[in-house]
Amino acid sequence: MAELLAWISAHGLAVVISAGVLLILNRIAGILTRYLERRLGVDPEHEQLTDLRRRVDTTVVRIIEQAVLRARASRVYIVEFHNGTVALGGLPFLKMTCTYEALGEGAPSERYRRDNVTLHSYSTLINSLMSNDYIVLDVNNRTGADSRFGYETLVERNVAVTVRAKIIDVNRRVIGYVGIDFHEPPGEDVVEDAVREVLGMSAELGALLSVNKKK
């Protein structure tokens, strides 16, 4: 106490009062800032997550654009599974939507063909993806037993070969797949390169897309 009184005597009571006022104003400013953030719906954590998702989107687009060039492909795309218009935690995936797409020269966009498509329509394809690291669908090399793999859709889209690999998130759930399409029949070496591409991308994409699954 004696030291405090000596300090006040040396510096003056006005300085002490000013310091106290500044401290109080600083705390009031902090309280007011937090109040306005809540009032205006501004959540710092949400803002950080939104910024992170923007960076994720940029990274994902760059990955598939580079894959188009390396694989000499017509199209590289990502299809994500979801529960329809409302995502309910714990429910099995009901639908799928193409969320990212990168195109080779002259290839048309196909994203609209996979918008809220029910998984049941492609149950054979989905089951095959679940039980294999990757699948290769060749419209010129199929049997009658392959009819439910969606070859008809490939023919409609003028796709000769597609290579697909499942995407697994950080919780070990299959959340979709990445695919590479070829309009012209590719050689075996090109298909092998495409398999390496989808397998190489799947793990990285799973980690990145897990960010977008957070609420």
SULHU-V831477 format. One record per backbone hydrogen bond with DSSP energy under -1.0 kcal/mol. NH is the residue of the N-H (numbers start at 1). CO is the residue of the C=O. Records with the same first field share a line. If there is no record, write none. Layout:
NH->CO  CO
//
This chain:
5->1
6->2
7->3
8->4
9->5
10->6
11->7
12->8
16->12
17->13
18->14
19->15
20->16
21->17
22->18
23->19
24->20
25->21
26->22
27->23
28->24
29->25
30->26
31->27
32->28
33->29
34->30
35->31
36->32
37->33
38->34
39->35
40->36
42->37
47->43
48->44
49->45
50->46
51->47
52->48
53->49
54->50
55->51
56->52
57->53
58->54
59->55
60->56
61->57
62->58
63->59
64->60
65->61
66->62
67->63
68->64
69->65
70->66
71->67
73->68
74->181
75->181
76->102
77->179
78->100
79->177
80->97
81->175
82->95
91->88
94->82
95->82
96->117
97->80
98->114
99->78
100->78
102->76
104->74
107->104
113->110
114->111
117->96
119->94
122->119
123->120
126->122
127->123
128->124
129->125
130->126
131->127
135->164
137->162
139->160
141->138
146->143
147->144
149->146
154->150
155->151
156->152
157->153
158->155
159->154
160->182
161->182
162->137
163->180
164->135
165->178
167->176
169->173
172->169
175->167
177->79
178->165
179->77
180->163
181->75
182->161
191->187
192->188
193->189
194->190
195->191
196->192
197->193
198->194
199->195
200->196
201->197
202->198
205->201
206->202
207->203
208->204
209->205
210->206
211->208
214->211
//
